[in-house]
């Protein structure tokens, strides 16, 4: 598939905020209803999990975080004083200090402490310490390549920490086939059975040739560093959670780029991003940019999902800040069923102006930030409720039987800015209970078309369409309920009334 323009460039092309006269870009909240996408049947997620907390439609980042376990973040500072040094020398290693041994091309760490690794090893590092110990591995210019399993495997520890020493380059590569293959066995180039924290001022390149790149069976936290991951399946996976507070992270995965998949604990199975720069490429056949059983929470950072099947997928998706751009071969954002039931299949009752579909106990809540969705399925898709109470949401969608907006439950907008360009076959509008006005027009155009929203002769908003479209939805603080406006595409005008769907669009949902 074609890659979309870089985030800031595409935003500038799509929404020229300089012409947003009398329009606030803060505060958006959505309540209304939409429908399932396409015709025939709709199948929700087949995941089964402990009952997750049902967030309210307009949940804030703080409220979402309060329902989840606090990520266990270990310090990534270190001192050479008292540390054990491990010099990697190709097919062997030399250990200076306590707590580690080397036998052939295998290094085994058996006690808590700080271990500084440097050099090249064609072998494996295994951590098997008491379950109460913290083991800190400092990669100080280390290259580890395994022919039997993970490059680093933490089989037992209380806490595992990987520090990327300032200014160093480090590389981990696992085997294409593993000697130990049970389902519970390690399956990533960097694998930990304990909580894993990664940080430091160096760089780390990880190649997962069997399955995943970096994986923890507990939680996984990244605080800093330049991290590049290539993986056959998932790029970065933490069973209980993935929490990212900083760093420059690049992932190219055949499966999901970022993933948390705990299905048994209601306060786990979440991805929480509060900083950093992330460039994520997932598999277009099955991979999501960011996938979580329960919650995706984003409060800051720059995230570019350049390739995915679905861009963001979770039971609850709460965005309060940051800049996120998503390119997907299916849905850009998808709130999907992950509660106690198994697969739910319902007849799609959606047609022109329709609704229908099963409402799942999840929500998409946007309270701030910038979210840009380039989708070939539904753009902004919630099988539960949706609320926009702040920030900017831009949807660029193509593909018949889908729409730019698709919400099964209530869909309200109370602030911020919404720009949605999509296919004309399944258009969806916010609900009339929205306190901020909105427009829907069955207006069409091609890539490069200039779209203007006017109140009389005053241009309220102007943007350039990145792809062909057949329907326009717009909302900002400049739109007043019941007032008359004009939607113009390359000078061809259509008169519309705020909060009233134009011919061919769905009526408002309460």
C-alpha positions as CSV (number, residue, x, y, z in Angstrom):
1,X,0.0,0.0,0.0
2,X,1.0,3.6,-0.5
3,X,2.5,5.4,2.4
4,X,0.9,8.6,3.4
5,X,2.7,11.9,3.9
6,X,4.5,12.5,7.1
7,X,2.3,13.7,10.0
8,X,2.9,17.4,10.1
9,X,2.9,17.8,6.3
10,X,-0.4,15.9,5.9
11,X,-2.0,17.9,8.7
12,X,-1.0,21.2,7.0
13,X,-2.4,19.9,3.8
14,X,-5.7,18.7,5.2
15,X,-6.6,21.5,7.6
16,X,-5.3,25.0,7.1
17,X,-6.0,26.3,10.6
18,X,-5.0,29.8,9.6
19,X,-8.4,30.2,8.0
20,X,-10.3,28.8,11.0
21,X,-11.9,32.2,11.8
22,X,-13.9,32.4,14.9
23,X,-13.2,28.7,15.6
24,X,-11.6,27.1,18.7
25,X,-9.4,24.1,18.2
26,X,-9.9,23.0,21.8
27,X,-12.6,20.9,23.3
28,X,-14.5,18.2,21.3
29,X,-17.1,15.7,22.7
30,X,-19.2,13.2,20.6
31,X,-22.5,11.5,21.5
32,X,-24.8,9.9,19.0
33,X,-25.0,6.7,17.1
34,X,-23.7,5.0,14.0
35,X,-23.8,1.6,12.7
36,X,-21.8,-1.5,11.9
37,X,-19.9,-1.2,8.7
38,X,-20.6,-2.9,5.4
39,X,-23.4,-5.3,4.7
40,X,-24.4,-8.7,5.9
41,X,-22.9,-9.5,9.3
42,X,-20.4,-7.8,11.7
43,X,-18.2,-9.9,13.9
44,X,-16.7,-8.3,17.0
45,X,-13.6,-9.5,18.7
46,X,-13.4,-13.2,19.6
47,X,-11.2,-12.4,22.6
48,X,-12.3,-13.5,26.1
49,X,-11.2,-11.7,29.2
50,X,-12.0,-10.8,32.7
51,X,-14.7,-8.1,33.0
52,X,-13.0,-4.8,32.3
53,X,-14.0,-1.5,33.8
54,X,-16.6,0.2,31.6
55,X,-15.4,3.8,31.1
56,X,-17.9,6.6,30.7
57,X,-18.2,7.9,27.1
58,X,-16.2,11.1,27.8
59,X,-13.6,9.5,30.0
60,X,-10.4,11.5,30.7
61,X,-6.9,10.1,30.6
62,X,-6.7,10.4,34.4
63,X,-10.0,8.4,34.7
64,X,-8.7,5.7,32.4
65,X,-5.4,5.4,34.2
66,X,-7.2,5.1,37.5
67,X,-8.8,1.9,36.3
68,X,-5.5,0.2,35.5
69,X,-2.6,-1.1,37.5
70,X,0.3,1.3,37.9
71,X,3.2,0.3,35.7
72,X,6.2,-0.9,37.7
73,X,9.1,1.3,36.4
74,X,12.6,0.5,37.6
75,X,15.4,3.0,37.7
76,X,17.7,2.9,34.7
77,X,20.6,4.8,36.4
78,X,23.7,2.7,37.1
79,X,27.2,2.8,38.5
80,X,30.2,0.9,37.5
81,X,31.2,0.7,41.2
82,X,30.5,-2.9,42.4
83,X,29.1,-3.9,39.0
84,X,30.1,-7.2,37.4
85,X,31.6,-6.8,33.9
86,X,31.0,-9.4,31.2
87,X,33.3,-9.1,28.2
88,X,31.8,-10.9,25.2
89,X,34.5,-12.4,23.0
90,X,32.8,-14.0,20.1
91,X,32.1,-17.7,21.0
92,X,32.8,-17.1,24.8
93,X,32.9,-14.5,27.5
94,X,35.0,-13.4,30.5
95,X,33.2,-12.5,33.7
96,X,34.8,-10.2,36.3
97,X,32.8,-10.1,39.5
98,X,30.1,-12.1,41.3
99,X,26.7,-13.4,40.2
100,X,27.4,-14.6,36.7
101,X,29.2,-17.4,35.0
102,X,30.3,-18.2,31.4
103,X,30.3,-21.7,29.9
104,X,31.2,-21.8,26.2
105,X,28.9,-19.3,24.4
106,X,26.4,-19.1,27.2
107,X,26.4,-16.5,30.0
108,X,24.2,-17.2,33.0
109,X,23.3,-14.5,35.6
110,X,22.1,-16.1,38.9
111,X,21.8,-13.2,41.3
112,X,20.5,-9.6,41.5
113,X,22.9,-6.8,40.8
114,X,24.3,-4.7,37.9
115,X,26.0,-6.5,35.0
116,X,27.8,-4.5,32.3
117,X,28.0,-6.3,28.9
118,X,30.3,-5.3,26.0
119,X,31.7,-6.9,22.9
120,X,30.2,-9.6,20.6
121,X,28.7,-12.9,21.5
122,X,27.5,-15.6,19.2
123,X,25.5,-17.2,21.9
124,X,23.0,-16.4,24.6
125,X,22.6,-14.5,27.9
126,X,20.2,-16.1,30.4
127,X,19.0,-14.5,33.7
128,X,17.9,-17.0,36.3
129,X,18.0,-15.3,39.6
130,X,15.8,-15.5,42.7
131,X,12.4,-14.1,42.0
132,X,12.9,-11.3,44.5
133,X,16.0,-9.9,42.9
134,X,16.4,-6.9,40.5
135,X,18.8,-7.7,37.7
136,X,20.1,-4.7,35.7
137,X,21.9,-5.5,32.5
138,X,23.8,-2.6,31.1
139,X,24.4,-3.0,27.3
140,X,27.7,-1.1,26.8
141,X,28.3,-1.7,23.1
142,X,27.0,-5.3,23.0
143,X,26.1,-7.5,20.1
144,X,24.4,-10.8,20.9
145,X,23.3,-13.2,18.3
146,X,21.7,-16.6,19.3
147,X,21.4,-19.7,17.1
148,X,19.2,-21.6,19.7
149,X,16.7,-19.1,21.1
150,X,16.5,-15.5,22.5
151,X,19.6,-13.4,22.6
152,X,18.6,-12.4,26.2
153,X,16.2,-14.5,28.1
154,X,15.1,-13.6,31.7
155,X,13.6,-16.8,32.9
156,X,13.4,-15.7,36.6
157,X,13.8,-12.4,38.4
158,X,11.9,-10.0,40.5
159,X,12.6,-7.2,38.1
160,X,14.6,-7.0,34.9
161,X,16.1,-3.8,33.6
162,X,18.0,-3.2,30.3
163,X,20.1,0.0,30.3
164,X,21.4,1.3,27.0
165,X,24.7,3.0,28.0
166,X,25.0,6.5,26.8
167,X,26.4,6.9,23.3
168,X,26.6,3.1,22.6
169,X,25.0,1.0,19.9
170,X,23.7,-2.5,20.8
171,X,22.2,-5.3,18.8
172,X,20.1,-8.4,19.8
173,X,19.1,-11.1,17.3
174,X,17.4,-14.4,18.1
175,X,17.4,-17.7,16.2
176,X,15.0,-18.5,13.3
177,X,14.1,-21.7,15.1
178,X,14.2,-22.4,18.9
179,X,15.4,-25.5,20.6
180,X,12.7,-25.0,23.3
181,X,9.2,-24.6,21.7
182,X,6.4,-25.0,24.3
183,X,3.8,-22.3,24.3
184,X,5.1,-20.9,27.6
185,X,8.7,-20.9,26.4
186,X,10.5,-17.7,25.4
187,X,9.6,-16.4,21.9
188,X,11.3,-13.1,21.5
189,X,14.8,-11.8,20.8
190,X,14.6,-9.9,24.2
191,X,12.3,-11.9,26.4
192,X,11.5,-11.6,30.1
193,X,9.3,-13.5,32.4
194,X,9.4,-10.6,34.9
195,X,8.5,-6.9,34.6
196,X,10.9,-5.3,32.1
197,X,12.1,-1.7,32.0
198,X,14.3,-0.4,29.1
199,X,16.0,3.0,29.2
200,X,19.3,4.9,28.9
201,X,20.9,7.2,26.3
202,X,22.2,4.6,23.9
203,X,20.6,2.7,21.0
204,X,19.2,-0.9,20.6
205,X,18.5,-2.8,17.4
206,X,16.4,-5.9,17.9
207,X,15.6,-8.5,15.3
208,X,13.0,-11.1,16.1
209,X,13.4,-13.9,13.5
210,X,11.1,-16.5,15.1
211,X,8.2,-14.5,16.6
212,X,8.4,-11.2,18.6
213,X,11.1,-8.6,19.0
214,X,10.8,-7.5,22.6
215,X,8.3,-9.3,25.0
216,X,7.5,-9.5,28.6
217,X,5.1,-11.9,30.3
218,X,4.5,-9.2,32.9
219,X,4.7,-5.5,32.2
220,X,7.0,-3.6,29.8
221,X,8.1,0.0,30.3
222,X,10.3,2.1,27.9
223,X,11.6,5.4,29.3
224,X,14.3,6.4,26.9
225,X,16.7,5.3,24.3
226,X,16.7,4.8,20.5
227,X,15.1,1.5,19.9
228,X,14.7,-0.2,16.5
229,X,12.7,-3.4,16.3
230,X,12.1,-5.8,13.4
231,X,9.9,-8.8,14.1
232,X,8.2,-11.7,12.2
233,X,5.2,-11.3,14.5
234,X,4.7,-8.7,17.2
235,X,7.3,-5.9,17.6
236,X,7.0,-4.9,21.3
237,X,4.6,-6.9,23.6
238,X,3.9,-6.7,27.3
239,X,1.3,-9.1,28.5
240,X,0.1,-6.9,31.5
241,X,0.9,-3.6,29.9
242,X,3.2,-1.6,27.6
243,X,4.0,1.9,29.1
244,X,6.1,4.3,27.1
245,X,7.2,7.6,28.7
246,X,10.0,8.6,26.3
247,X,12.5,7.4,23.7
248,X,12.7,7.2,19.9
249,X,11.1,3.9,18.9
250,X,10.8,2.4,15.4
251,X,9.0,-0.9,14.8
252,X,8.5,-3.0,11.7
253,X,6.4,-6.0,12.5
254,X,4.5,-8.7,10.6
255,X,1.9,-8.8,13.4
256,X,1.1,-6.0,15.9
257,X,3.6,-3.2,16.4
258,X,2.7,-2.5,20.0
259,X,0.6,-5.0,22.0
260,X,-0.7,-5.8,25.5
261,X,-2.8,-9.0,25.6
262,X,-3.6,-9.9,29.2
263,X,-7.1,-11.4,29.0
264,X,-7.5,-12.5,32.7
265,X,-6.9,-9.3,34.8
266,X,-9.3,-6.4,34.4
267,X,-6.7,-3.8,35.4
268,X,-4.1,-5.1,32.9
269,X,-4.0,-5.5,29.1
270,X,-3.4,-1.8,28.4
271,X,-1.0,0.4,26.4
272,X,-0.2,3.8,27.9
273,X,1.9,6.3,26.0
274,X,2.8,9.6,27.7
275,X,5.9,10.6,25.7
276,X,8.4,9.7,23.1
277,X,8.5,9.5,19.3
278,X,7.1,6.3,17.8
279,X,7.2,5.2,14.2
280,X,5.2,2.0,13.9
281,X,4.6,-0.3,10.9
282,X,2.5,-3.4,11.4
283,X,1.3,-6.2,9.1
284,X,-1.4,-5.1,6.7
285,X,-3.0,-8.6,6.7
286,X,-3.3,-9.0,10.5
287,X,-1.3,-6.5,12.4
288,X,-2.5,-3.5,14.4
289,X,-0.4,-0.4,15.0
290,X,-1.3,-0.5,18.7
291,X,-3.4,-3.3,20.1
292,X,-4.7,-3.7,23.7
293,X,-7.2,-6.1,25.3
294,X,-8.6,-3.3,27.5
295,X,-7.3,0.2,27.1
296,X,-5.2,2.4,24.8
297,X,-4.3,5.6,26.6
298,X,-2.3,8.4,24.9
299,X,-1.6,11.7,26.7
300,X,1.6,12.9,24.8
301,X,4.2,12.0,22.3
302,X,4.3,11.8,18.5
303,X,3.0,8.6,17.0
304,X,3.1,7.6,13.3
305,X,1.5,4.3,12.3
306,X,2.6,4.2,8.7
307,X,1.3,0.6,8.0
308,X,-1.3,-1.5,9.7
309,X,-4.5,-3.6,9.2
310,X,-6.2,-1.6,12.0
311,X,-4.4,1.4,13.4
312,X,-5.6,1.5,17.1
313,X,-7.7,-1.3,18.5
314,X,-8.9,-1.8,22.1
315,X,-12.0,-2.0,24.2
316,X,-11.4,1.7,25.3
317,X,-9.3,4.3,23.4
318,X,-8.7,7.5,25.4
319,X,-6.6,10.3,23.8
320,X,-5.9,13.4,25.8
321,X,-2.8,14.7,24.0
322,X,0.0,14.0,21.6
323,X,0.0,13.9,17.8
324,X,-1.1,10.6,16.2
325,X,-1.3,9.8,12.5
326,X,-2.5,6.4,11.3
327,X,-2.6,4.6,8.0
328,X,-4.6,1.4,7.9
329,X,-5.8,-1.1,5.3
330,X,-9.0,-1.5,7.4
331,X,-10.2,0.6,10.4
332,X,-8.1,3.5,11.5
333,X,-9.4,3.5,15.1
334,X,-11.5,0.5,16.3
335,X,-13.2,0.1,19.7
336,X,-13.8,-3.6,19.7
337,X,-15.5,-6.2,22.1
338,X,-13.1,-7.7,24.6
339,X,-15.4,-8.4,27.5
340,X,-16.4,-11.8,29.1
341,X,-18.4,-13.0,26.2
342,X,-17.0,-14.8,23.2
343,X,-17.5,-13.7,19.6
344,X,-20.7,-11.7,19.0
345,X,-22.2,-11.7,15.5
346,X,-25.1,-9.4,14.6
347,X,-27.0,-8.7,11.5
348,X,-26.0,-5.4,10.0
349,X,-29.1,-3.2,9.8
350,X,-27.2,-0.2,8.5
351,X,-28.3,1.5,5.3
352,X,-28.8,5.0,4.3
353,X,-29.2,6.9,7.5
354,X,-29.3,3.7,9.4
355,X,-27.9,2.6,12.6
356,X,-27.9,-0.8,14.3
357,X,-25.3,-3.2,15.4
358,X,-24.5,-4.5,18.9
359,X,-23.2,-1.9,21.3
360,X,-20.2,-3.2,23.3
361,X,-19.2,-1.8,26.7
362,X,-16.3,0.3,25.3
363,X,-15.7,3.9,24.3
364,X,-13.5,6.2,22.1
365,X,-12.9,9.4,24.1
366,X,-10.9,12.2,22.6
367,X,-10.3,15.1,25.0
368,X,-7.2,16.6,23.4
369,X,-4.3,16.1,21.0
370,X,-4.3,15.7,17.2
371,X,-5.6,12.4,15.7
372,X,-5.3,11.9,11.9
373,X,-6.8,8.7,10.4
374,X,-6.1,7.5,6.8
375,X,-8.3,4.4,6.5
376,X,-9.5,2.0,3.8
377,X,-12.1,0.5,6.1
378,X,-14.0,2.6,8.6
379,X,-12.0,5.6,9.8
380,X,-13.2,6.4,13.3
381,X,-15.0,3.2,14.4
382,X,-16.5,2.5,17.8
383,X,-18.6,-0.5,18.5
384,X,-19.4,1.2,21.8
385,X,-19.8,4.9,22.4
386,X,-17.7,7.8,21.2
387,X,-17.1,11.3,22.6
388,X,-14.9,14.1,21.3
389,X,-14.4,16.8,24.0
390,X,-11.2,18.4,22.8
391,X,-8.4,18.3,20.3
392,X,-8.5,17.8,16.5
393,X,-9.8,14.7,14.8
394,X,-9.2,14.4,11.0
395,X,-10.5,11.4,9.1
396,X,-9.6,10.5,5.5
397,X,-11.4,7.4,4.5
398,X,-12.1,5.5,1.3
399,X,-13.8,2.2,0.5
400,X,-17.4,1.3,-0.2
401,X,-19.5,-0.2,2.6
402,X,-17.6,1.7,5.2
403,X,-17.5,5.3,6.4
404,X,-15.4,8.0,7.9
405,X,-17.4,7.7,11.1
406,X,-19.0,4.6,12.5
407,X,-20.3,4.5,16.1
408,X,-22.8,1.9,17.3
409,X,-23.7,3.7,20.6
410,X,-24.0,7.3,21.5
411,X,-21.8,9.7,19.5
412,X,-21.5,13.3,20.9
413,X,-19.3,16.3,20.1
414,X,-19.0,19.1,22.6
415,X,-15.8,20.8,21.5
416,X,-12.7,20.7,19.4
417,X,-12.5,20.2,15.7
418,X,-13.7,17.3,13.6
419,X,-13.0,16.9,9.8
420,X,-14.2,13.7,8.3
421,X,-14.1,12.9,4.5
422,X,-15.3,9.5,3.5
423,X,-17.3,7.2,1.2
424,X,-20.9,8.2,0.5
425,X,-22.4,4.7,0.9
426,X,-22.4,4.6,4.8
427,X,-22.2,8.2,6.1
428,X,-22.7,8.8,9.8
429,X,-23.2,12.0,11.8
430,X,-22.9,12.9,15.4
431,X,-26.1,12.9,17.6
432,X,-28.4,15.9,18.1
433,X,-27.6,15.8,21.8
434,X,-24.1,17.2,21.0
435,X,-23.6,20.7,22.5
436,X,-21.3,21.7,19.6
437,X,-22.8,22.1,16.2
438,X,-21.9,19.9,13.2
439,X,-22.4,19.7,9.4
440,X,-22.9,16.8,7.1
441,X,-23.0,17.2,3.3
442,X,-23.2,14.7,0.5
443,X,-20.4,16.6,-1.3
444,X,-17.9,14.8,-3.4
445,X,-14.5,15.4,-4.9
446,X,-11.2,14.0,-5.9
447,X,-7.7,14.0,-4.3
448,X,-6.5,17.6,-4.2
449,X,-10.0,19.1,-4.1
450,X,-10.3,22.3,-2.0
451,X,-13.1,22.0,0.5
452,X,-14.4,25.2,2.2
453,X,-16.9,25.6,5.0
454,X,-18.6,29.0,4.8
455,X,-21.0,31.1,6.9
456,X,-22.4,33.5,4.3
457,X,-19.2,34.8,2.6
458,X,-17.0,34.1,5.6
459,X,-14.7,31.1,5.3
460,X,-14.8,29.2,8.6
461,X,-12.5,26.4,7.5
462,X,-10.6,25.3,4.4
463,X,-8.8,22.0,3.8
464,X,-7.4,19.9,0.9
465,X,-8.7,16.4,0.4
466,X,-5.9,13.8,0.3
467,X,-8.1,11.2,-1.6
468,X,-11.4,10.8,-3.3
469,X,-14.5,11.4,-1.1
470,X,-18.3,11.4,-1.3
471,X,-19.3,12.8,2.1
472,X,-18.1,15.6,4.4
473,X,-18.7,16.0,8.2
474,X,-17.3,19.1,10.0
475,X,-17.6,20.4,13.5
476,X,-16.0,23.2,15.5
477,X,-17.0,25.9,17.9
478,X,-17.8,28.1,14.9
479,X,-20.8,25.9,13.9
480,X,-24.1,26.9,15.6
481,X,-27.0,24.5,15.8
482,X,-29.8,25.3,13.4
483,X,-27.8,27.9,11.4
484,X,-27.3,27.8,7.6
485,X,-23.9,27.1,6.1
486,X,-22.3,26.3,2.7
487,X,-20.0,23.4,1.9
488,X,-18.0,24.2,-1.2
489,X,-15.9,21.7,-3.2
490,X,-13.7,23.5,-5.8
491,X,-16.3,26.2,-6.0
492,X,-19.4,23.9,-6.3
493,X,-21.6,24.8,-3.3
494,X,-24.1,22.9,-1.2
495,X,-26.3,24.6,1.4
496,X,-26.7,22.7,4.7
497,X,-28.2,23.3,8.1
498,X,-26.2,22.6,11.2
499,X,-27.2,19.3,13.0
500,X,-29.2,18.1,10.0
501,X,-27.9,15.3,7.8
502,X,-28.0,16.1,4.1
503,X,-29.8,13.8,1.6
504,X,-28.1,10.5,1.5
505,X,-26.7,10.8,5.0
506,X,-27.9,9.2,8.2
507,X,-30.2,11.1,10.6
508,X,-28.8,12.2,13.9
509,X,-28.7,9.6,16.6
510,X,-29.6,10.5,20.2
